[in-house]
Amino acid sequence: MAIFSTSMAAMLLLGLFAANLDPTAAQIGVCYGMLGNNLPNSWEVIQLYKSNNIRRLRLYDPNQQALQALRGSNIEVILGVPNDQLQNLADPSKAQSWVQSNVVAYWPSVRFRYIAVGNEVPPSSWLAQFVLPALVNVFNAVRSIGLESQIKVSIAIDMTLIGVSYPPSAGAFRGDVRSYLDPIIGHLAWARTPLLANIYTYFSYSGNPRDISLPYALFTSPSPIIWDQGRGYQNLFDAMLDSLYSALEKAGQGGLEVVVSESGWPSAGGFGTSVDNAATYLSNLIRHVQGGTPKRPGKAIETYLFALFDENSKPGPELERHFGLFSPNKQPKYQLHFGGGRHWDIASEEYNGTFPLKSDM
């Protein structure tokens, strides 16, 4: 019995040591969208986060009721600057006012982690000219109150900015976006701030099912599908993220970290959508991001699932209204575990059966 107890103690210490190496390891965020006419109020929503041990939240605009509900919750927040505010925040004084009203007024009872200045702004859009000035102005406003090391100011991009994605080591940004993107990522590197990226294997798969298999997109392939410079890729998520890392390297910013600010799979409304596929993708993603990618192994990937609810007022194709992890009545659509000791117990059968090994990446 003494030998068993010592062994178990050693295992527990090892687990605690590993967790302390990377405090993000067992923490997944969820995006809180509000484009629905049947959604619960923000106070109920924050209780839903807390009861499900969801410790990070992405908010797309400074909704005052949501920010009030977040006070004292200890939930870390990505606060979004809506795209329609970018032109205003290109004015330094307006950026200062925005930060005072929406950040300083709530700090530190609301734990802001990032400010996302714009979301998926197309470089060809007339708004693109305002992204860098707004980014710099919001950063300067945060720095003026001494919080630049605690609240990082970034932007969120989508993967359409990647011109070459295969193989991952050849990843490169489109030539026509470099003049827009290079100064932005240069600023982020100087400010030691991660780039936020929305990465959806669903859209890559549904747009090219002839070349991309469903198991590759859902993390269920039993073996690597592609090999690239000695690295085996068993899932599309890793390949997409590593192609972004490669693109950053080619743009001279290989040291820039990436936060996956959105990822999800719709449960209905389009090709390849189903409750089973969505559940498989989400549960596998939660487990998988603990271990990094083939290009950057052993480092947890900070990831935010899209989205909390099915949003019935969301514009676009039908599938856009079926990304929720919960129904508007707060009932879970899937059985997902968002971290916490009871779900990641190293002695449990679930841990031994499902925790991803490096060989699974």
Residue frames relative to the residue before (quaternion, step in Angstrom):
aa qw qx qy qz dx dy dz
M 1.0000 0.0000 0.0000 0.0000 0.00 0.00 0.00
A 0.6290 0.5352 -0.3407 0.4492 3.58 1.03 -0.75
I 0.6432 0.5167 -0.3269 0.4609 3.57 1.00 -0.82
F 0.6397 0.5281 -0.3204 0.4575 3.59 0.99 -0.86
S 0.6724 0.5021 -0.3001 0.4536 3.55 0.91 -0.94
T 0.6447 0.5135 -0.3220 0.4658 3.58 0.96 -0.81
S 0.6480 0.5231 -0.3147 0.4555 3.55 0.98 -0.88
M 0.6696 0.4918 -0.3007 0.4683 3.55 0.90 -0.91
A 0.6295 0.5323 -0.3367 0.4551 3.57 1.00 -0.79
A 0.6440 0.5220 -0.3172 0.4607 3.56 1.00 -0.85
M 0.6519 0.5111 -0.3174 0.4615 3.56 0.97 -0.86
L 0.6584 0.5093 -0.3149 0.4560 3.56 0.94 -0.85
L 0.6411 0.5135 -0.3239 0.4695 3.57 1.00 -0.82
L 0.6351 0.5264 -0.3276 0.4608 3.56 1.01 -0.82
G 0.6589 0.5079 -0.3103 0.4599 3.56 0.97 -0.85
L 0.6591 0.4965 -0.3095 0.4725 3.58 0.98 -0.83
F 0.6356 0.5267 -0.3300 0.4579 3.57 1.01 -0.80
A 0.6609 0.5031 -0.3110 0.4619 3.57 0.91 -0.90
A 0.6486 0.5154 -0.3246 0.4565 3.60 0.96 -0.82
N 0.6817 0.4978 -0.2955 0.4473 3.57 1.00 -0.81
L 0.5499 0.6096 -0.4056 0.4018 3.58 1.17 -0.38
D 0.7970 0.0541 -0.0003 0.6015 3.56 1.07 -0.73
P 0.2753 -0.8134 0.4879 0.1569 3.58 -0.13 1.26
T 0.6192 0.5398 -0.3626 0.4401 3.63 1.17 -0.24
A 0.4360 0.7762 -0.4193 0.1777 3.58 1.24 -0.41
A 0.8033 0.2374 -0.1385 0.5284 3.62 0.88 -0.78
Q 0.5901 0.5783 -0.3607 0.4328 3.58 1.17 0.51
I 0.0531 -0.7731 0.6314 -0.0285 3.52 -0.80 1.15
G 0.2794 -0.7527 0.5687 0.1788 3.56 -1.00 0.78
V 0.2046 -0.7474 0.6156 0.1435 3.53 -1.33 0.29
C 0.4199 -0.7102 0.5156 0.2312 3.56 -0.99 0.94
Y 0.2282 -0.7777 0.5782 0.0934 3.55 -0.88 1.04
G 0.0171 -0.7964 0.6030 -0.0428 3.56 -0.17 1.33
M 0.2592 -0.8054 0.5243 0.0968 3.55 -1.09 0.70
L 0.4472 0.7165 -0.4418 0.3024 3.60 1.22 0.31
G 0.5371 0.5706 -0.4401 0.4385 3.52 0.54 1.25
N 0.3667 -0.7436 0.5174 0.2119 3.57 -1.11 0.64
N 0.7122 0.4176 -0.2423 0.5096 3.57 1.30 0.15
L 0.4299 0.7323 -0.4322 0.3035 3.56 1.23 0.45
P 0.5551 -0.6015 0.4459 0.3622 3.62 -1.12 0.55
N 0.5897 -0.5758 0.4162 0.3840 3.57 -1.20 0.39
S 0.7032 -0.5135 0.3040 0.3865 3.53 -1.27 0.45
W 0.6063 0.5514 -0.3681 0.4392 3.61 1.04 -0.63
E 0.6564 0.4906 -0.3043 0.4856 3.57 1.00 -0.81
V 0.6334 0.5491 -0.3285 0.4352 3.56 1.02 -0.82
I 0.6749 0.4800 -0.3079 0.4683 3.58 0.86 -0.89
Q 0.6166 0.5166 -0.3503 0.4799 3.60 1.05 -0.59
L 0.6121 0.5420 -0.3402 0.4646 3.58 1.11 -0.67
Y 0.6209 0.5214 -0.3308 0.4828 3.58 1.02 -0.78
K 0.7047 0.4781 -0.2806 0.4429 3.56 0.77 -1.03
S 0.6861 0.4890 -0.3004 0.4471 3.61 0.87 -0.86
N 0.7169 0.3979 -0.2451 0.5173 3.59 1.21 -0.43
N 0.4588 -0.7177 0.4210 0.3117 3.57 1.31 0.27
I 0.3531 0.6919 -0.5321 0.3369 3.57 1.01 0.88
R 0.1522 -0.8675 0.4727 0.0302 3.55 -0.25 1.28
R 0.7443 0.2907 -0.2061 0.5648 3.56 1.28 0.00
L 0.1052 -0.8021 0.5875 -0.0188 3.53 -1.04 0.87
R 0.1798 -0.7418 0.6306 0.1404 3.54 -1.10 0.71
L 0.1097 -0.7778 0.6189 0.0058 3.53 -0.83 1.13
Y 0.3643 -0.7986 0.4419 0.1848 3.58 -0.63 1.11
D 0.7781 0.0526 -0.0701 0.6220 3.58 1.25 -0.17
P 0.5806 -0.6145 0.3996 0.3544 3.61 -1.14 0.44
N 0.0239 -0.8136 0.5791 -0.0458 3.55 0.52 1.20
Q 0.4181 -0.7670 0.4276 0.2325 3.55 -0.49 1.21
Q 0.6297 0.5204 -0.3504 0.4582 3.60 1.01 -0.69
A 0.6494 0.5097 -0.3183 0.4660 3.59 0.99 -0.81
L 0.6630 0.5005 -0.3128 0.4605 3.58 0.93 -0.84
Q 0.6259 0.5161 -0.3399 0.4758 3.59 1.03 -0.71
A 0.6706 0.5047 -0.3020 0.4521 3.58 0.94 -0.88
L 0.6504 0.5344 -0.3084 0.4430 3.58 1.14 -0.61
R 0.4776 0.6815 -0.4478 0.3269 3.61 1.17 -0.35
G 0.8586 0.1271 -0.1120 0.4839 3.53 -0.91 0.99
S 0.4980 0.6857 -0.4151 0.3308 3.60 1.24 0.05
N 0.3203 -0.7623 0.4862 0.2826 3.58 1.24 -0.54
I 0.4510 0.6515 -0.4670 0.3924 3.60 1.24 0.43
E 0.3501 -0.7320 0.5461 0.2085 3.58 -0.87 0.95
V 0.2153 -0.8311 0.5122 0.0232 3.54 -0.88 1.04
I 0.2007 -0.6630 0.7012 0.1687 3.48 -1.26 0.71
L 0.1403 -0.7936 0.5896 0.0542 3.57 -0.61 1.13
G 0.2645 -0.8045 0.5166 0.1267 3.57 -0.68 1.08
V 0.2693 -0.6651 0.6656 0.2053 3.48 -1.32 0.60
P 0.3822 -0.7349 0.4998 0.2530 3.63 -0.49 1.07
N 0.6201 -0.5777 0.3809 0.3695 3.55 -1.09 0.69
D 0.6712 0.5092 -0.3180 0.4349 3.59 1.01 -0.72
Q 0.6400 0.5005 -0.3348 0.4773 3.61 1.28 0.02
L 0.4500 0.7265 -0.4399 0.2758 3.60 1.23 -0.21
Q 0.6503 0.5185 -0.3335 0.4440 3.59 0.89 -0.85
N 0.6400 0.5204 -0.3300 0.4591 3.60 0.97 -0.80
L 0.7356 0.4417 -0.2458 0.4509 3.57 0.85 -0.98
A 0.4778 0.6184 -0.4566 0.4253 3.57 1.27 0.13
D 0.5999 0.4808 -0.3404 0.5414 3.56 1.36 -0.10
P 0.4609 -0.7242 0.4319 0.2765 3.64 -0.52 1.13
S 0.6651 0.5058 -0.3266 0.4418 3.61 0.91 -0.79
K 0.6582 0.4932 -0.3138 0.4744 3.58 1.04 -0.71
A 0.6050 0.5338 -0.3520 0.4744 3.56 1.12 -0.59
Q 0.6248 0.5270 -0.3323 0.4705 3.58 1.01 -0.77
S 0.6666 0.5019 -0.3013 0.4615 3.58 0.91 -0.90
W 0.6351 0.5358 -0.3243 0.4522 3.57 1.00 -0.85
V 0.6752 0.4812 -0.2928 0.4763 3.57 0.91 -0.89
Q 0.6365 0.5208 -0.3380 0.4576 3.59 0.96 -0.75
S 0.7241 0.4642 -0.2529 0.4430 3.59 0.85 -0.97
N 0.8160 0.3206 -0.1185 0.4663 3.56 0.94 -0.93
V 0.7298 0.3488 -0.2219 0.5445 3.57 1.26 -0.25
V 0.7235 0.4372 -0.2593 0.4670 3.58 0.56 -1.15
A 0.6426 0.5521 -0.3256 0.4197 3.59 1.00 -0.82
Y 0.7624 0.3536 -0.1841 0.5098 3.61 1.19 -0.48
W 0.5925 0.5741 -0.3658 0.4307 3.59 1.19 -0.39
P 0.6471 -0.2029 -0.7327 -0.0578 1.65 -1.98 1.56
S 0.4237 0.7196 -0.4772 0.2737 3.62 1.17 0.13
V 0.6825 0.2863 -0.2539 0.6227 3.55 1.33 -0.22
R 0.3077 -0.7898 0.5120 0.1392 3.57 -0.67 1.14
F 0.1048 -0.8019 0.5876 0.0262 3.56 0.10 1.28
R 0.2024 -0.7821 0.5829 0.0873 3.56 -0.89 1.00
Y 0.7807 -0.0155 0.0436 0.6232 3.56 1.00 -0.92
I 0.1907 -0.6795 0.6791 0.2016 3.47 -1.44 0.26
A 0.1965 -0.7776 0.5901 0.0919 3.58 -0.74 1.09
V 0.1852 -0.8035 0.5616 0.0683 3.55 -0.36 1.29
G 0.8140 -0.0170 -0.0518 0.5783 3.54 0.07 1.35
N 0.1578 -0.7769 0.6063 0.0622 3.53 -1.24 0.61
E 0.8568 -0.1130 0.0408 0.5015 3.56 -0.70 1.18
V 0.1756 0.7870 -0.5665 0.1701 3.58 0.85 0.95
P 0.3738 -0.7261 0.5187 0.2531 3.64 -0.62 1.00
P 0.5096 -0.6660 0.4435 0.3163 3.62 -0.84 0.87
S 0.6586 0.5018 -0.3083 0.4684 3.60 1.19 -0.47
S 0.5309 0.6462 -0.3998 0.3752 3.59 1.27 -0.22
W 0.5721 -0.5870 0.4400 0.3667 3.56 -1.16 0.54
L 0.5983 0.5750 -0.3575 0.4286 3.59 1.21 -0.42
A 0.5265 0.6779 -0.4074 0.3117 3.59 1.13 -0.57
Q 0.6211 0.5738 -0.3438 0.4083 3.60 1.05 -0.72
F 0.7008 0.4752 -0.2638 0.4622 3.59 1.20 -0.50
V 0.5015 0.6935 -0.4266 0.2925 3.61 1.18 -0.35
L 0.7031 0.4596 -0.2851 0.4617 3.61 0.72 -0.99
P 0.6644 0.4769 -0.3381 0.4657 3.67 0.80 -0.80
A 0.6592 0.4941 -0.3236 0.4655 3.60 0.93 -0.81
L 0.6227 0.5427 -0.3339 0.4540 3.58 0.99 -0.81
V 0.6952 0.4677 -0.2768 0.4705 3.57 0.81 -0.99
N 0.6699 0.5083 -0.3107 0.4431 3.59 0.92 -0.83
V 0.6532 0.4833 -0.3196 0.4875 3.59 0.98 -0.77
F 0.6126 0.5352 -0.3446 0.4685 3.58 1.02 -0.76
N 0.6796 0.4882 -0.2961 0.4605 3.59 0.84 -0.95
A 0.6320 0.5228 -0.3342 0.4642 3.59 1.05 -0.70
V 0.6511 0.4879 -0.3115 0.4909 3.58 1.02 -0.77
R 0.6545 0.5116 -0.3145 0.4594 3.58 0.97 -0.82
S 0.6290 0.5633 -0.3407 0.4134 3.59 1.03 -0.73
I 0.7186 0.3690 -0.2474 0.5350 3.59 1.21 -0.39
G 0.5720 -0.6679 0.3432 0.3300 3.56 1.26 0.42
L 0.5672 0.6248 -0.3710 0.3876 3.60 1.18 0.44
E 0.3697 0.7797 -0.4605 0.2079 3.60 1.22 0.14
S 0.6652 0.4781 -0.3193 0.4765 3.60 1.15 -0.42
Q 0.6983 0.4493 -0.2642 0.4906 3.60 1.23 -0.33
I 0.7649 0.2090 -0.1179 0.5977 3.58 1.10 -0.71
K 0.1735 -0.8093 0.5574 0.0652 3.56 -0.40 1.25
V 0.2490 -0.7799 0.5648 0.1038 3.57 -0.94 0.96
S 0.0814 0.8159 -0.5564 0.1345 3.56 -0.53 1.21
I 0.3539 -0.6683 0.5777 0.3073 3.55 -1.31 -0.43
A 0.3323 -0.7145 0.5725 0.2266 3.57 -1.27 0.35
I 0.1241 -0.7908 0.5981 0.0396 3.56 -0.82 1.07
D 0.3131 -0.6879 0.5941 0.2754 3.54 -1.33 0.08
M 0.6474 -0.5773 0.3545 0.3492 3.54 -1.28 0.28
T 0.4531 0.6652 -0.4754 0.3552 3.61 1.21 0.15
L 0.5726 0.5874 -0.3898 0.4186 3.62 1.20 -0.21
I 0.5892 0.5515 -0.3672 0.4625 3.57 1.28 -0.25
G 0.2532 -0.7860 0.5494 0.1279 3.57 -0.77 1.05
V 0.7631 0.1451 -0.0749 0.6254 3.56 1.12 -0.76
S 0.0229 -0.8289 0.5586 -0.0207 3.58 -0.69 1.07
Y 0.7598 0.3117 -0.1756 0.5428 3.60 1.23 -0.25
P 0.5016 -0.3175 -0.7925 0.1396 1.46 -1.52 1.99
P 0.7228 -0.4662 0.2672 0.4346 3.61 -1.17 0.36
S 0.6454 0.5337 -0.3369 0.4303 3.60 1.00 -0.71
A 0.6689 0.4799 -0.2958 0.4845 3.60 1.24 -0.38
G 0.3272 0.7882 -0.4772 0.2096 3.58 1.28 0.01
A 0.1104 0.7859 -0.5965 0.1197 3.56 -0.92 0.95
F 0.4957 -0.6332 0.5039 0.3153 3.55 -1.15 0.64
R 0.5969 -0.5443 0.4491 0.3818 3.55 -1.23 0.48
G 0.5676 -0.6266 0.4185 0.3317 3.53 -1.01 0.79
D 0.7004 0.4932 -0.2820 0.4320 3.58 1.01 -0.79
V 0.6810 0.4637 -0.3111 0.4738 3.63 1.21 -0.05
R 0.4681 0.7183 -0.4345 0.2760 3.57 1.21 -0.23
S 0.6600 0.5091 -0.3318 0.4418 3.61 0.91 -0.80
Y 0.6421 0.4939 -0.3099 0.4977 3.58 1.20 -0.54
L 0.7786 0.4205 -0.1963 0.4223 3.54 0.74 -1.11
D 0.6179 0.6015 -0.3639 0.3521 3.60 0.90 -0.84
P 0.6796 0.4599 -0.3285 0.4677 3.66 0.82 -0.77
I 0.6234 0.5475 -0.3422 0.4410 3.59 1.08 -0.66
I 0.7172 0.4190 -0.2707 0.4866 3.58 0.78 -0.96
G 0.5662 0.5692 -0.3834 0.4565 3.58 1.20 -0.42
H 0.6502 0.4970 -0.3100 0.4839 3.57 0.98 -0.82
L 0.6539 0.5176 -0.3239 0.4468 3.59 0.91 -0.90
A 0.6435 0.5144 -0.3264 0.4634 3.59 0.98 -0.81
W 0.6479 0.5147 -0.3125 0.4666 3.57 0.97 -0.88
A 0.7297 0.4175 -0.2277 0.4914 3.59 1.00 -0.85
R 0.3663 -0.7524 0.4679 0.2842 3.59 1.33 -0.01
T 0.4265 0.6907 -0.4389 0.3853 3.48 0.94 1.06
P 0.4592 -0.6881 0.4758 0.2987 3.63 -0.83 0.84
L 0.4244 -0.6227 0.5891 0.2917 3.50 -1.36 0.42
L 0.2891 -0.7382 0.5820 0.1812 3.58 -0.98 0.84
A 0.0149 -0.8133 0.5804 -0.0374 3.58 -0.84 0.97
N 0.2834 -0.7342 0.5971 0.1553 3.55 -0.99 0.95
I 0.0164 -0.8273 0.5565 -0.0752 3.56 -0.44 1.27
Y 0.0138 0.8014 -0.5930 0.0774 3.55 -0.61 1.24
T 0.2766 -0.7456 0.5814 0.1719 3.56 -0.57 1.11
Y 0.5404 0.6399 -0.4078 0.3637 3.60 1.11 -0.57
F 0.7192 0.4569 -0.2784 0.4433 3.59 0.73 -1.00
S 0.6118 0.5246 -0.3510 0.4768 3.58 1.10 -0.61
Y 0.6688 0.4947 -0.2977 0.4683 3.58 0.93 -0.89
S 0.7147 0.4616 -0.2781 0.4457 3.60 0.72 -1.03
G 0.6696 0.4934 -0.2982 0.4683 3.57 1.16 -0.51
N 0.8081 0.1201 -0.0474 0.5748 3.59 1.20 -0.38
P 0.0535 0.8494 -0.5234 0.0408 3.62 0.68 1.05
R 0.5426 0.6175 -0.4088 0.3965 3.58 1.20 -0.28
D 0.7825 0.3178 -0.1572 0.5118 3.57 0.98 -0.84
I 0.7338 0.3369 -0.2055 0.5531 3.60 1.20 -0.43
S 0.2872 -0.7807 0.5325 0.1566 3.57 -0.60 1.12
L 0.6064 -0.5673 0.4163 0.3703 3.54 -1.20 0.54
P 0.6495 0.5041 -0.3531 0.4465 3.68 0.85 -0.73
Y 0.6219 0.5396 -0.3371 0.4565 3.60 1.06 -0.73
A 0.6939 0.4703 -0.2701 0.4737 3.59 1.04 -0.79
L 0.7410 0.4269 -0.2124 0.4728 3.60 1.14 -0.65
F 0.5003 -0.6577 0.4175 0.3780 3.63 1.26 0.09
T 0.5768 0.6183 -0.3809 0.3740 3.64 1.09 0.39
S 0.3947 0.7005 -0.5042 0.3151 3.60 1.18 0.21
P 0.4185 -0.7464 0.4560 0.2447 3.63 -0.77 0.95
S 0.7910 0.1216 -0.0605 0.5965 3.59 1.23 -0.29
P 0.6797 -0.4837 0.3336 0.4389 3.62 -1.19 0.30
I 0.3549 -0.7307 0.5536 0.1832 3.52 -1.07 0.87
I 0.7885 0.0729 -0.0426 0.6092 3.57 1.08 -0.70
W 0.2123 -0.7263 0.6369 0.1474 3.50 -1.30 0.49
D 0.0050 0.7992 -0.5966 0.0734 3.53 -0.90 0.99
Q 0.8317 -0.1462 0.0461 0.5336 3.57 -0.46 1.25
G 0.7435 -0.4214 0.2102 0.4749 3.55 0.95 0.94
R 0.6202 0.5163 -0.3459 0.4787 3.58 1.28 0.02
G 0.2591 -0.7710 0.5644 0.1410 3.55 -0.88 0.97
Y 0.1732 -0.7878 0.5867 0.0715 3.55 -0.90 0.99
Q 0.1572 -0.8189 0.5516 0.0194 3.50 -0.50 1.31
N 0.7889 0.1612 -0.1018 0.5842 3.59 1.28 -0.19
L 0.5992 -0.6131 0.4067 0.3155 3.52 -1.21 0.68
F 0.5771 0.6004 -0.3810 0.4015 3.60 1.05 -0.69
D 0.6675 0.4919 -0.2989 0.4723 3.59 0.86 -0.94
A 0.6558 0.5197 -0.3173 0.4463 3.56 0.93 -0.90
M 0.6617 0.5011 -0.3088 0.4645 3.59 0.95 -0.82
L 0.6839 0.4757 -0.2991 0.4653 3.58 0.86 -0.93
D 0.6679 0.4859 -0.3132 0.4687 3.62 0.93 -0.77
S 0.6027 0.5301 -0.3734 0.4651 3.61 1.09 -0.52
L 0.6270 0.5124 -0.3331 0.4831 3.59 1.13 -0.61
Y 0.6211 0.5187 -0.3434 0.4767 3.60 0.98 -0.76
S 0.6560 0.5080 -0.3129 0.4623 3.60 0.95 -0.85
A 0.6404 0.5198 -0.3254 0.4623 3.57 1.00 -0.81
L 0.6396 0.5114 -0.3271 0.4716 3.59 1.00 -0.76
E 0.6211 0.5336 -0.3396 0.4628 3.59 1.02 -0.76
K 0.6894 0.4798 -0.2886 0.4597 3.58 0.87 -0.93
A 0.6709 0.4627 -0.2891 0.5022 3.57 1.22 -0.47
G 0.5980 -0.6173 0.3397 0.3819 3.58 1.28 0.21
Q 0.6807 0.4608 -0.2857 0.4927 3.58 1.25 0.22
G 0.0900 0.8528 -0.5065 0.0898 3.55 0.86 0.98
G 0.6452 0.5350 -0.3257 0.4375 3.59 1.18 -0.35
L 0.5053 0.6743 -0.4158 0.3420 3.57 1.27 -0.18
E 0.3475 -0.7207 0.5634 0.2061 3.55 -0.95 0.91
V 0.2388 -0.7523 0.5966 0.1451 3.56 -1.26 0.46
V 0.1560 -0.7325 0.6566 0.0896 3.54 -1.06 0.89
V 0.3267 -0.7255 0.5695 0.2065 3.58 -0.84 0.97
S 0.1654 -0.8599 0.4807 0.0456 3.52 -0.05 1.36
E 0.7679 0.0443 -0.0974 0.6316 3.59 1.33 -0.04
S 0.2444 0.7195 -0.6430 0.0962 3.52 -1.22 0.65
G 0.2289 0.7781 -0.5591 0.1719 3.56 -0.95 0.82
W 0.2731 -0.7310 0.6024 0.1677 3.53 -1.37 -0.04
P 0.3802 -0.7459 0.4917 0.2394 3.63 -0.70 0.99
S 0.4199 -0.7307 0.4927 0.2170 3.55 -1.11 0.75
A 0.7920 0.0642 -0.0300 0.6063 3.61 1.24 -0.20
G 0.6951 0.5590 -0.3246 0.3145 3.53 -1.35 0.08
G 0.8265 0.1014 -0.0537 0.5512 3.60 1.16 -0.04
F 0.7312 -0.4034 0.3125 0.4526 3.53 -1.35 0.01
G 0.8407 0.1793 -0.1390 0.4916 3.57 -0.92 0.93
T 0.5399 0.6108 -0.4152 0.4037 3.60 1.24 0.17
S 0.2530 0.7257 -0.6191 0.1613 3.55 -1.06 0.84
V 0.6260 -0.5210 0.4096 0.4110 3.55 -1.23 0.35
D 0.6546 0.5208 -0.3212 0.4440 3.58 0.94 -0.85
N 0.6694 0.4912 -0.3109 0.4626 3.61 0.89 -0.87
A 0.6539 0.5087 -0.3171 0.4617 3.57 0.96 -0.85
A 0.6567 0.5075 -0.3142 0.4609 3.58 0.92 -0.87
T 0.6472 0.5197 -0.3151 0.4602 3.57 0.97 -0.84
Y 0.6724 0.4975 -0.3064 0.4543 3.57 0.84 -0.96
L 0.7130 0.4789 -0.2798 0.4290 3.57 0.71 -1.05
S 0.6803 0.4769 -0.3086 0.4632 3.59 0.86 -0.88
N 0.6650 0.4864 -0.3113 0.4735 3.59 0.98 -0.75
L 0.6185 0.5408 -0.3450 0.4539 3.60 1.03 -0.73
I 0.6403 0.5337 -0.3311 0.4423 3.59 0.89 -0.92
R 0.6934 0.4534 -0.2799 0.4850 3.58 0.90 -0.89
H 0.6916 0.5407 -0.2968 0.3759 3.54 0.82 -1.02
V 0.6880 0.5227 -0.3068 0.3992 3.59 0.87 -0.90
Q 0.4816 0.6499 -0.4529 0.3749 3.59 1.20 0.02
G 0.8033 0.3883 -0.1488 0.4264 3.58 1.06 -0.68
G 0.5781 -0.6217 0.3856 0.3615 3.62 1.16 0.16
T 0.5215 -0.6141 0.5014 0.3153 3.55 -1.39 -0.18
P 0.6808 -0.4669 0.3402 0.4503 3.62 -1.20 0.18
K 0.6789 0.4848 -0.2924 0.4676 3.58 1.03 -0.73
R 0.7845 0.1185 -0.0523 0.6064 3.57 1.12 -0.69
P 0.0027 -0.8571 0.5147 -0.0229 3.58 0.49 1.19
G 0.8006 0.3752 -0.2285 0.4075 3.52 -1.33 0.29
K 0.6824 0.4239 -0.2904 0.5200 3.59 1.24 0.18
A 0.4510 -0.7057 0.4759 0.2685 3.56 -0.66 1.12
I 0.3268 -0.7344 0.5698 0.1710 3.54 -1.12 0.79
E 0.3406 -0.7331 0.5477 0.2156 3.58 -0.51 1.11
T 0.0279 0.8362 -0.5333 0.1245 3.56 -0.51 1.24
Y 0.1683 -0.7716 0.6102 0.0623 3.54 -1.09 0.88
L 0.3228 -0.7582 0.5396 0.1726 3.56 -0.72 1.11
F 0.1988 -0.7508 0.6195 0.1138 3.53 -1.09 0.80
A 0.7585 -0.4466 -0.4588 -0.1216 1.51 -1.31 2.13
L 0.7221 -0.4401 0.2911 0.4473 3.57 -1.26 0.07
F 0.8262 0.1088 -0.0069 0.5527 3.59 0.78 -1.07
D 0.5027 -0.5083 0.5769 0.3951 3.48 -1.40 0.16
E 0.1529 -0.8067 0.5690 0.0449 3.59 -0.73 1.08
N 0.2617 -0.8385 0.4606 0.1275 3.56 -0.18 1.30
S 0.6788 0.4567 -0.3020 0.4892 3.61 1.25 -0.09
K 0.4167 0.7124 -0.4728 0.3087 3.56 1.25 0.13
P 0.4040 -0.7243 0.4962 0.2570 3.61 -0.81 0.92
G 0.6212 0.5666 -0.4059 0.3581 3.54 -1.31 0.18
P 0.7769 -0.3255 0.2388 0.4832 3.58 -1.28 -0.25
E 0.7025 -0.4955 0.3197 0.3984 3.55 -1.25 0.52
L 0.6306 0.5695 -0.3455 0.3983 3.59 0.94 -0.83
E 0.5710 0.6117 -0.3815 0.3926 3.61 1.13 -0.57
R 0.7002 0.4655 -0.2657 0.4717 3.58 1.19 -0.48
H 0.6945 0.4604 -0.2551 0.4906 3.58 1.31 0.25
F 0.4054 0.7202 -0.4712 0.3080 3.59 1.03 0.74
G 0.4752 0.7361 -0.4121 0.2500 3.60 1.20 -0.22
L 0.4119 -0.6627 0.5709 0.2554 3.51 -1.27 0.60
F 0.7591 0.2197 -0.1134 0.6022 3.54 1.29 -0.53
S 0.4560 -0.6141 0.5585 0.3210 3.52 -1.28 0.42
P 0.6654 -0.5204 0.3384 0.4147 3.62 -1.15 0.40
N 0.6439 0.5028 -0.3353 0.4691 3.62 1.19 -0.36
K 0.5422 -0.6681 0.3417 0.3781 3.57 1.40 0.31
Q 0.4773 0.6425 -0.4617 0.3824 3.58 1.22 0.27
P 0.4590 -0.6989 0.4656 0.2899 3.62 -0.84 0.90
K 0.3896 -0.7014 0.5493 0.2335 3.55 -1.06 0.80
Y 0.7856 0.1626 -0.0609 0.5938 3.57 1.18 -0.60
Q 0.4229 -0.6527 0.5525 0.2998 3.56 -1.26 0.35
L 0.1050 0.8041 -0.5685 0.1390 3.55 -0.14 1.33
H 0.2366 -0.7468 0.6053 0.1414 3.56 -1.17 0.66
F 0.2188 -0.8281 0.5117 0.0679 3.55 -0.65 1.17
G 0.7289 -0.3648 0.2439 0.5255 3.61 1.14 0.45
G 0.4958 0.6200 -0.5033 0.3412 3.52 -1.34 0.03
G 0.6726 -0.5741 0.3036 0.3547 3.53 -1.06 0.82
R 0.6917 0.5027 -0.3201 0.4079 3.56 0.82 -0.89
H 0.6922 0.4650 -0.2919 0.4685 3.59 1.13 -0.47
W 0.7652 0.3368 -0.1805 0.5181 3.60 1.14 -0.49
D 0.2464 0.7908 -0.5173 0.2151 3.59 1.20 0.55
I 0.4044 -0.7591 0.4515 0.2375 3.59 -0.54 1.16
A 0.6660 0.4932 -0.3144 0.4630 3.60 1.19 -0.31
S 0.5726 0.6338 -0.3790 0.3559 3.59 1.24 -0.25
E 0.6084 -0.5599 0.4248 0.3687 3.52 -1.24 0.52
E 0.6288 0.5479 -0.3494 0.4270 3.58 1.00 -0.80
Y 0.6360 0.5261 -0.3344 0.4549 3.56 0.96 -0.84
N 0.7020 0.4832 -0.2832 0.4400 3.56 0.76 -1.04
G 0.7152 0.4737 -0.2640 0.4409 3.57 1.05 -0.70
T 0.8369 0.2810 -0.0983 0.4592 3.57 0.96 -0.73
F 0.5318 0.6345 -0.4359 0.3531 3.64 1.09 -0.34
P 0.4274 -0.7482 0.4373 0.2575 3.62 -0.65 1.07
L 0.2826 -0.7242 0.6058 0.1693 3.53 -1.01 0.84
K 0.6535 -0.5121 0.3608 0.4248 3.58 -1.20 0.40
S 0.6360 0.5451 -0.3374 0.4295 3.58 1.06 -0.67
D 0.6334 0.5306 -0.3313 0.4555 3.58 1.26 -0.31
M 0.5522 0.6616 -0.3912 0.3229 3.57 1.18 -0.36
